[in-house]
Amino acid sequence: MSTSQKFVQIVDFETDRIDEMRALAEEGERGFAGREDAPKRRLVLRDRNRPNHYLVVVEFDSYEAAMRNSESEETGKFAEGMAALCTRQPSFTDCDVVDAAEF
């Protein structure tokens, strides 16, 4: 199934406060509710070899929606709160979805 219009951002971060990070994410998701530019899907991954290392894959309908979302006040507050819970600055990778399949 080709989904070239979709856009994904990968957030790479480290924290020893994952429960607080989860609470912050849940609060942020309530703020995104109903917004057209809101993320459509989120996948949180924990590195088996480095337990405080996480990757979050966030899917948007489009690059444009992701950019509108990143410019919002709510996203700015979330990013500040997230950075405060990290043991190093998070990094972000922007990706166009070329292909996706569900099995």
Backbone as ProteinMPNN parsed JSONL, in Angstrom:
{"seq_chain_A": "MSTSQKFVQIVDFETDRIDEMRALAEEGERGFAGREDAPKRRLVLRDRNRPNHYLVVVEFDSYEAAMRNSESEETGKFAEGMAALCTRQPSFTDCDVVDAAEF", "coords_chain_A": {"N_chain_A": [[0.842, -1.184, 0.0], [0.81, 2.042, -0.982], [1.757, 5.065, 0.52], [2.576, 7.76, 0.086], [1.944, 10.379, 0.833], [1.893, 10.502, 3.584], [3.62, 11.414, 6.621], [6.323, 11.036, 8.845], [7.733, 11.525, 12.01], [10.618, 10.869, 13.84], [11.521, 10.626, 17.116], [14.269, 10.687, 19.126], [15.4, 9.882, 22.237], [16.68, 10.04, 25.633], [15.897, 9.031, 28.913], [15.52, 8.819, 32.453], [13.19, 8.959, 33.633], [10.735, 7.799, 32.777], [8.046, 7.275, 33.467], [7.061, 9.788, 34.171], [7.406, 10.983, 31.724], [5.567, 9.558, 30.188], [3.176, 10.413, 31.4], [3.275, 13.119, 30.736], [3.078, 12.888, 27.945], [0.502, 11.797, 27.687], [-1.021, 13.92, 28.653], [-0.369, 15.819, 26.711], [-1.509, 14.617, 24.455], [-4.213, 14.891, 24.999], [-4.446, 17.607, 24.609], [-4.051, 17.741, 21.878], [-6.317, 16.66, 20.837], [-8.884, 16.507, 18.48], [-7.751, 18.398, 16.807], [-6.949, 19.255, 13.488], [-4.344, 19.08, 12.516], [-3.131, 17.315, 14.188], [-1.098, 14.609, 15.462], [-1.527, 11.341, 14.056], [-0.913, 8.809, 14.8], [1.08, 7.062, 17.199], [4.047, 5.502, 18.207], [5.885, 4.029, 20.678], [9.13, 3.111, 21.449], [11.417, 1.101, 23.26], [14.83, 0.746, 23.768], [16.327, -2.342, 23.902], [18.93, -2.875, 24.648], [19.879, -0.611, 25.812], [18.389, 0.53, 28.303], [17.346, 3.115, 29.094], [17.023, 4.456, 26.791], [15.032, 5.668, 24.189], [12.801, 5.583, 21.366], [10.462, 7.395, 19.553], [7.931, 7.087, 17.271], [6.107, 9.123, 15.311], [3.217, 9.607, 13.516], [1.877, 11.57, 10.899], [-0.722, 13.054, 8.87], [0.367, 14.49, 6.774], [3.352, 16.248, 5.684], [2.954, 18.986, 5.861], [0.897, 19.172, 7.785], [2.292, 18.229, 9.991], [4.205, 20.263, 10.298], [2.577, 22.463, 10.88], [1.578, 21.546, 13.304], [3.952, 21.427, 14.812], [4.483, 24.103, 15.113], [2.607, 24.986, 16.891], [1.419, 26.353, 20.003], [0.839, 24.519, 22.047], [2.405, 22.303, 21.33], [4.928, 23.396, 21.578], [5.061, 23.823, 24.364], [4.866, 21.163, 25.203], [7.272, 20.132, 24.124], [9.175, 21.558, 25.61], [8.639, 20.559, 28.192], [9.228, 17.871, 27.752], [11.984, 17.955, 27.105], [12.978, 18.74, 29.573], [12.713, 16.433, 31.038], [14.502, 14.713, 29.954], [17.711, 13.063, 29.777], [19.555, 13.778, 27.972], [19.598, 16.039, 25.194], [16.779, 15.659, 23.101], [16.678, 14.214, 19.795], [15.553, 14.748, 16.427], [14.162, 13.209, 13.593], [13.032, 13.669, 10.38], [10.765, 12.166, 8.187], [9.571, 11.105, 5.021], [6.932, 8.966, 4.236], [7.39, 6.27, 2.249], [6.453, 3.776, 1.632], [4.117, 1.523, 3.075], [2.892, -1.228, 4.957], [0.53, -3.473, 6.309], [0.482, -6.426, 8.161]], "CA_chain_A": [[0.0, 0.0, 0.0], [1.617, 3.247, -1.074], [1.231, 6.167, 1.333], [3.606, 8.789, -0.05], [1.543, 11.634, 1.447], [2.096, 10.451, 5.033], [4.884, 11.938, 7.127], [6.652, 10.487, 10.151], [8.863, 12.102, 12.735], [11.19, 9.952, 14.822], [12.13, 11.355, 18.226], [15.248, 9.838, 19.796], [15.707, 10.535, 23.506], [17.043, 9.237, 26.797], [15.34, 9.526, 30.168], [15.366, 7.874, 33.563], [11.904, 9.382, 34.208], [9.782, 7.426, 31.737], [6.663, 7.406, 33.937], [6.71, 11.207, 34.037], [7.326, 11.244, 30.283], [4.273, 9.016, 29.747], [2.128, 11.315, 31.887], [3.36, 14.319, 29.904], [2.56, 12.526, 26.619], [-0.959, 11.661, 27.802], [-1.549, 15.286, 28.767], [-0.213, 16.423, 25.395], [-2.489, 14.026, 23.539], [-5.514, 15.52, 25.268], [-4.383, 18.929, 23.983], [-4.114, 17.586, 20.424], [-7.605, 16.07, 20.466], [-9.75, 17.27, 17.605], [-7.022, 19.286, 15.894], [-6.726, 18.664, 12.169], [-2.912, 18.841, 12.315], [-2.658, 16.446, 15.264], [-0.559, 13.311, 15.064], [-2.546, 10.312, 13.85], [-0.471, 7.554, 15.41], [2.342, 7.173, 17.942], [4.625, 4.226, 18.598], [7.011, 4.267, 21.58], [10.036, 1.964, 21.458], [12.51, 1.145, 24.244], [16.012, 0.013, 23.342], [16.582, -3.482, 24.8], [20.328, -2.868, 25.084], [20.103, 0.626, 26.568], [17.025, 0.684, 28.845], [16.869, 4.498, 29.209], [17.02, 5.013, 25.431], [13.714, 5.484, 23.58], [12.461, 6.173, 20.078], [9.028, 7.564, 19.364], [7.577, 7.274, 15.869], [4.854, 9.876, 15.291], [2.72, 9.692, 12.143], [0.979, 12.663, 10.548], [-1.332, 12.917, 7.547], [1.232, 15.115, 5.776], [4.433, 17.096, 6.174], [2.376, 20.288, 6.192], [0.202, 19.038, 9.071], [3.33, 18.111, 11.027], [4.818, 21.571, 10.508], [1.591, 23.286, 11.613], [1.562, 21.024, 14.669], [5.18, 21.796, 15.522], [4.454, 25.545, 15.374], [1.557, 25.325, 17.846], [1.82, 26.657, 21.375], [0.763, 23.276, 22.827], [3.567, 21.475, 20.997], [6.083, 24.06, 22.19], [5.05, 23.516, 25.801], [5.184, 19.739, 25.335], [8.698, 19.96, 23.832], [9.917, 22.063, 26.771], [8.473, 19.583, 29.27], [9.958, 16.657, 27.384], [13.42, 18.22, 27.239], [13.298, 18.797, 31.008], [12.72, 15.068, 31.564], [15.524, 13.941, 29.256], [19.086, 13.127, 30.272], [20.268, 14.457, 26.883], [18.652, 16.684, 24.285], [16.205, 14.755, 22.103], [16.944, 14.528, 18.396], [14.377, 14.542, 15.597], [14.403, 12.833, 12.202], [11.818, 13.849, 9.588], [10.732, 11.139, 7.142], [8.422, 10.892, 4.156], [6.613, 7.558, 4.137], [7.46, 5.836, 0.872], [5.613, 2.583, 1.511], [3.696, 0.953, 4.36], [2.053, -2.417, 4.813], [0.109, -4.132, 7.546], [0.467, -7.882, 7.957]], "C_chain_A": [[0.881, 1.239, 0.0], [0.953, 4.379, -0.298], [2.185, 7.348, 1.283], [3.22, 10.118, 0.585], [1.772, 11.657, 2.943], [3.491, 10.953, 5.389], [5.092, 11.393, 8.533], [7.829, 11.256, 10.741], [9.309, 11.076, 13.77], [11.91, 10.799, 15.87], [13.0, 10.364, 18.992], [15.625, 10.547, 21.097], [16.104, 9.526, 24.572], [16.443, 9.884, 28.033], [15.38, 8.423, 31.209], [14.061, 8.189, 34.307], [10.761, 9.051, 33.244], [8.329, 7.533, 32.203], [6.184, 8.851, 33.841], [6.568, 11.587, 32.568], [5.991, 10.731, 29.73], [3.124, 9.927, 30.163], [2.102, 12.597, 31.054], [2.775, 14.039, 28.52], [1.035, 12.409, 26.642], [-1.632, 13.037, 27.89], [-1.477, 15.989, 27.409], [-1.231, 15.909, 24.4], [-3.884, 14.594, 23.766], [-5.566, 16.9, 24.621], [-4.483, 18.872, 22.469], [-5.492, 17.155, 19.952], [-8.424, 17.022, 19.603], [-9.042, 18.206, 16.643], [-6.73, 18.56, 14.583], [-5.257, 18.31, 11.936], [-2.306, 17.91, 13.352], [-2.026, 15.175, 14.715], [-1.686, 12.283, 14.966], [-2.189, 8.998, 14.531], [0.867, 7.788, 16.101], [2.771, 5.778, 18.34], [5.852, 4.532, 19.444], [7.828, 2.978, 21.666], [11.118, 2.162, 22.512], [13.628, 0.24, 23.754], [16.307, -1.103, 24.352], [17.99, -3.462, 25.374], [20.704, -1.633, 25.889], [18.752, 1.035, 27.138], [16.5, 2.114, 28.991], [16.833, 5.217, 27.858], [15.706, 4.649, 24.747], [13.667, 6.136, 22.2], [10.947, 6.282, 20.036], [8.808, 7.86, 17.886], [6.189, 7.924, 15.867], [4.427, 10.065, 13.841], [1.719, 10.834, 11.996], [0.39, 12.392, 9.172], [-0.435, 13.475, 6.446], [2.347, 15.894, 6.465], [3.873, 18.441, 6.645], [1.645, 20.252, 7.536], [1.213, 18.96, 10.208], [3.96, 19.468, 11.328], [3.861, 22.513, 11.232], [1.552, 22.846, 13.079], [2.795, 21.485, 15.445], [5.231, 23.282, 15.854], [3.427, 25.94, 16.428], [2.125, 25.553, 19.244], [1.837, 25.39, 22.237], [1.979, 22.395, 22.585], [4.826, 22.083, 21.597], [6.18, 23.768, 23.671], [5.409, 22.057, 26.046], [6.686, 19.516, 25.139], [9.567, 20.442, 24.994], [9.845, 21.073, 27.929], [9.238, 18.308, 29.003], [11.456, 16.844, 27.586], [13.838, 18.233, 28.708], [13.381, 17.402, 31.632], [13.809, 14.192, 30.952], [16.896, 14.104, 29.909], [20.04, 13.638, 29.198], [19.213, 15.057, 25.965], [18.083, 15.661, 23.303], [16.621, 15.184, 20.694], [15.731, 14.108, 17.572], [14.81, 14.212, 14.177], [13.071, 12.909, 11.468], [11.852, 12.911, 8.392], [9.445, 11.202, 6.334], [8.18, 9.395, 4.094], [6.552, 7.191, 2.654], [6.538, 4.648, 0.642], [5.278, 2.105, 2.912], [2.812, -0.247, 4.082], [1.692, -2.913, 6.203], [-0.009, -5.621, 7.25], [-0.425, -8.557, 8.963]], "O_chain_A": [[1.642, 1.438, 0.947], [-0.246, 4.626, -0.433], [2.564, 7.883, 2.325], [4.105, 10.928, 0.857], [1.841, 12.737, 3.529], [4.412, 10.92, 4.573], [4.147, 11.3, 9.316], [8.789, 11.588, 10.045], [8.491, 10.492, 14.481], [12.797, 11.588, 15.543], [12.519, 9.327, 19.448], [16.111, 11.677, 21.071], [15.892, 8.322, 24.427], [16.467, 11.105, 28.193], [15.286, 7.24, 30.882], [13.85, 7.755, 35.439], [9.929, 9.903, 32.933], [7.458, 7.857, 31.395], [5.038, 9.108, 33.473], [5.722, 12.405, 32.207], [5.362, 11.391, 28.902], [2.21, 10.182, 29.38], [1.031, 13.098, 30.709], [2.05, 14.874, 27.979], [0.359, 12.87, 25.722], [-2.674, 13.275, 27.28], [-2.42, 16.672, 27.009], [-1.759, 16.673, 23.592], [-4.649, 14.758, 22.816], [-6.618, 17.318, 24.136], [-4.939, 19.824, 21.836], [-5.798, 17.278, 18.766], [-8.628, 18.185, 19.953], [-9.679, 18.756, 15.745], [-6.319, 17.4, 14.578], [-4.959, 17.344, 11.234], [-1.088, 17.735, 13.389], [-2.379, 14.719, 13.628], [-2.67, 12.352, 15.702], [-3.061, 8.173, 14.804], [1.679, 8.598, 15.655], [1.95, 4.965, 18.764], [6.765, 5.218, 18.984], [7.29, 1.901, 21.92], [11.671, 3.253, 22.646], [13.387, -0.904, 23.37], [16.514, -0.827, 25.534], [18.221, -3.977, 26.468], [21.73, -1.617, 26.569], [18.036, 1.815, 26.511], [15.284, 2.301, 29.008], [16.638, 6.431, 27.794], [15.309, 3.484, 24.722], [14.385, 7.094, 21.911], [10.238, 5.36, 20.439], [9.422, 8.767, 17.323], [5.221, 7.344, 16.36], [5.175, 10.613, 13.032], [0.845, 11.037, 12.838], [0.932, 11.601, 8.4], [-0.468, 12.994, 5.314], [2.292, 16.163, 7.665], [4.266, 18.961, 7.689], [1.756, 21.184, 8.332], [1.011, 19.556, 11.265], [4.221, 19.786, 12.488], [4.281, 23.278, 12.1], [1.499, 23.681, 13.982], [2.688, 21.888, 16.603], [5.943, 23.685, 16.775], [3.372, 27.104, 16.825], [3.17, 25.014, 19.607], [2.736, 25.206, 23.058], [2.522, 21.807, 23.52], [5.699, 21.357, 22.073], [7.266, 23.495, 24.182], [6.158, 21.741, 26.971], [7.305, 18.784, 25.911], [10.574, 19.815, 25.323], [10.855, 20.779, 28.569], [9.828, 17.727, 29.913], [12.119, 15.988, 28.172], [14.934, 17.785, 29.045], [14.051, 17.217, 32.648], [14.014, 13.058, 31.385], [17.2, 15.135, 30.509], [21.208, 13.902, 29.483], [18.061, 14.622, 25.967], [18.838, 14.875, 22.731], [16.882, 16.36, 20.439], [14.976, 13.222, 17.971], [15.707, 14.848, 13.625], [12.093, 12.287, 11.883], [12.844, 12.859, 7.665], [8.357, 11.336, 6.895], [9.125, 8.626, 3.917], [5.751, 7.747, 1.902], [5.916, 4.528, -0.414], [6.077, 2.269, 3.835], [2.077, -0.279, 3.095], [2.469, -2.779, 7.149], [-0.538, -6.019, 6.212], [-0.56, -9.781, 8.945]]}, "name": "protein", "num_of_chains": 1, "seq": "MSTSQKFVQIVDFETDRIDEMRALAEEGERGFAGREDAPKRRLVLRDRNRPNHYLVVVEFDSYEAAMRNSESEETGKFAEGMAALCTRQPSFTDCDVVDAAEF"}
